[in-house]
């Protein structure tokens, strides 16, 4: 099985680029951030204090989160409920950042993510895929862009979905999440030592996908001939 890890900060386009790339290659796409978002959503619904790791950990026993694939499209399940749309709000995004800093949450999702890679050709995106979840992935990419570009992309995406927000609020939330993700004690966001960094600030979506595809194909081809 072939595993491709795509890491990077929030709003870098990981999910959309990884999803399209997986379709082009015929791989399964695994959005690990969606799993953390589902846990964050569940905690918010339960009124759990996200600043209390012990409270978050104790609530995990009552949560069942998994991914379902329908016609090649990933759907995020919280128990029997499809929460794929509900997890995309700014509030849930910040909750995901907070719960992801809790070691018990990462351990809770760790095996689920690895099991997917054992039985499928996968493109998995997140913040610690190349460094922690799939350290032996054949291809590791760190996808990034400037905070302003990332905020603009996220803002336009949210407006298109009918969400009420402002660019300034999105940028502020993004910068806070960047800080949280890079400063957490457990599995902080950083590029794996053997990853290739791609800055897509000046790319259209199609250009970014082409760059990622070209990199993956060249790496896989090189491995086959080495």
Secondary structure, 3 states (H helix, E strand, C coil): CCEEEEECCCCCCHHHHHHHHHHHHCCEEEEHHHHHHHHHHHHHHHCCCCCCHHHHHHHHHHCCEEEEEECCEEEEEECCEECCCHHHCHHHHHHHHHHCCCHHHHHHHHHHHHHHHHHCCEEEEECCHHHHHCCCCCEEEEEECCHHHHHHHHHHHHHHCCCCCCHHHHHHHHHHHHHHHHHCCCCCCCCCCCCEEEECCCCCHHHHHHHHHHHHHHHHHHHHHC
